[in-house]
Amino acid sequence: MLVLLLLQLAAADSIPHITLDEALRRSARHDPEYVAASGAVGNAEWARRAARASMFLPSVTAQSDASRFSEPTFNLGTATPQEVAVSARIDARYDLFLGGRKLAELRRSRAELARAEAGELEARFGVSLRTERDFYQVLADEELTRVARERVRRAEEQLVVARARVASGAAVQTDSLQLRLELSQARVALLEQSTALRVSRLQLGRRVGFDGPAQPVAVDSLPPAALPFTLAQAVAEAKDRGPTFVAARASETAAEAFVRAQRGGYFPQLSIFASSSAFDDRYFPQATRRSSVTFSVALPIWNNGQREVALEEARVQRDVARVRQRDIERAAERNLTEAYEAYSVAHATIELRREALVVARENYRVQDTRYKAGAALILDLLAAQEQLTQAEANLVDAHFAARLALAELEAILGRRLFTDRITP
């Protein structure tokens, strides 16, 4: 066991160390969901620019063709038969009226951008939550490994005492056997916890973009502070500015704008075209030039139901977005209550776990002293040992449960709650 411990300590020293601040920054660059959400903001921004440009700018196309014929053919540019004909043209089109489709698309693009930005914020806190979970899991596994190691040490010391008492006739052989069983169980628990620690280090390394394990730098062990608002205030803030709720409202707005855009297919469409062409038998054609301006009016009548299908699909998307948005708002109080109370319970539990640990340590000390004096049974000592190990593990769990509950609450609200917290 000593050799295994030394190997574990040497391996931990060779693992790259990383702070929580650095882990949050690195994980954002290596998390596929966040990279996709960040890219969606860029896509939505360009879609908004395109919708805005279509309000004032025409679409422009330039084209040039060069042809060689097997027999001389009349060339519009030179007005003579030529084997080579070259033409160039530039076309511009501006849609004057599309049944309100331009305004609807502009409104939709703005809503899509708002949804993308809210989605990016939600993804940022999502990857922050996952990173903190992996970060704290390593720290918790380290503490639990220390607890398991202490259990092995106590079992080894107790076994020495039991053997001495059995040899002197102060105890029966079963005392030694019971402690040998306890030592075996403690060693197995240490091996299992050591394996969990190695796995959690590898998971943290994966999260932050390392090819191997990562070792987190220990954070402060101070108890978390009380939340700076009530549950009702948290629910109101989440509904107003929470990224999930903002994204849901933006989705509904975008879906409604899309329905209006599809309705534009029932109105006349007014467009203006401008074209300038040049013809010659060489690049760049200059022999003959032609220009034209065309005003077009089109009335969509029937396109085999495609217009109606598109409108119905848009309506279904709007209804789904509307129902989803209402459902998210109704779930706000439930989700916030769960996260808020989880943090409050964890915050209150830490002090109770500390008191329980003090009691368990004292109880173990008394039972250990009484067993050495022959005034207690081996089963009493083993029970005290188990209670002490469980109390130490419970305190570790309470500390990191509070940190994770705080991270979950911040992910819902989309902001850090304390100024000394890391900004992802």
C-alpha positions, 0 to 999 in steps of 0.5 A, a space after each residue: 500500500 505504501 508503494 501504491 501511495 508513493 506512485 500515486 503522489 509521484 503521478 499527481 506531481 507530473 500532471 499539469 495543474 490548472 486553476 478554475 479560471 483557466 479551466 473555464 477559459 479553456 473549456 469554452 474553446 474546446 466544448 462543441 456546444 459552445 463553439 456551435 452556439 458562438 458560431 450561430 451568433 455570427 450567422 444570425 448577425 450576417 442574416 440581420 445585415 442581409 435583411 437590413 441591406 435588402 431594404 435599401 440596396 438592389 441585388 447586382 449581378 455581373 456576367 460575361 460570355 465569350 463564344 467561338 462559332 464554327 462558321 461566321 455568325 452575325 455579331 451584335 456588337 460589330 454588326 458583321 459576321 464574326 467567328 468570335 462573339 463577346 458579351 458582358 452585362 450587369 443587372 440590378 434588381 430592387 423589389 419595391 413591394 413584396 407584401 410586407 415580406 422584407 419588414 417581416 424578414 428584418 424583424 425575424 432576423 433581429 429575433 433570430 439574433 437575439 435568440 442566438 445571443 441568448 443561446 450563446 450565453 446559455 451555452 457559456 454557462 452550460 459549459 461553465 457548469 460542466 467544467 465546474 462539475 468536473 473540476 470539483 469532482 477531482 477535488 472531491 475524489 482527492 478528499 475522498 481518497 484521503 478519507 479512504 487512506 485514513 481508514 486504512 491507516 486506522 485499520 492497520 493501527 487497530 490490527 496491531 493493537 488487536 493482535 497484541 491483545 489476542 497474544 496477551 489473552 486480553 481478547 479473543 481471536 475473532 477480534 483480530 479476524 474482524 480487524 483483518 476483514 476491516 483492513 481488507 475492506 478499507 484497502 479495497 475502498 482505497 483502490 476503488 477511490 483511487 481509480 475514481 480519482 484517475 478517471 475524474 482527472 482524465 475527464 477534467 483533462 478532456 474538458 479543458 482540451 488536454 490529451 491526458 489528465 489534469 490536476 485542479 488547483 485547490 479552491 478555498 474551503 470557506 463555506 459559501 455565502 448566503 444568496 443575495 436574493 429571495 426565491 421570488 426575486 430569482 424567479 422574476 429575474 430568470 423570467 426577465 433576463 435568464 438566457 433560456 427564457 430570452 431565447 424562448 421569447 425570441 424564438 416565438 417572435 421569429 416564428 411569428 415574423 416567419 408566418 407574416 413573411 409567408 403571408 406576403 406570398 398572397 400579395 402583388 410583387 412590384 420590382 424594378 430591373 436595370 440592365 446594361 450590356 456590351 457586345 464585341 468580338 474581344 474583351 472587354 466589349 465596347 463596340 455596342 452598348 444597350 441599357 434597359 429599365 423594366 418595371 415589373 408587377 407580378 400577382 401570385 395566383 397558384 403554384 400547386 399549393 406550395 405557398 399554402 404548404 409553406 404557410 401552414 408549416 410556418 404556422 405550426 412552427 409558430 404554435 410550437 414555439 409559442 407552446 414551448 415558450 409558455 412551458 418554459 415560463 411555467 417551469 421557471 418556478 419549479 427549476 429555480 426552486 430546485 436550484 435555490 433550495 439545493 443551494 440553501 440546503 447544502 449551505 446549511 448542511 455544511 455546518 451540520 456535517 462539521 458538527 457530526 464530524 466532531 462528534 464522530 471523531 470524539 466517539 471514535 477516540 473514546 471507543 478506541 481508548 476503551 477497546 485498548 483498555 479492554 472496556 469495549 467490544 471490537 464491534 463498537 470500535 468498528 462501528 465508530 470507525 465506520 461512522 467517522 469515515 462516513 462523517 468525513 465523506 459527508 462533509 466533503 460531499 456537502 462542500 462540493 454540493 454547495 458549489 455545484 448548486 451555486 453553479 446550476 443557479 448561475 446557469 439558470 440566471 445567466 450571471 455570476 452571483 458573487 463578485 469574487 466568482 469567476 466570469 466564464 
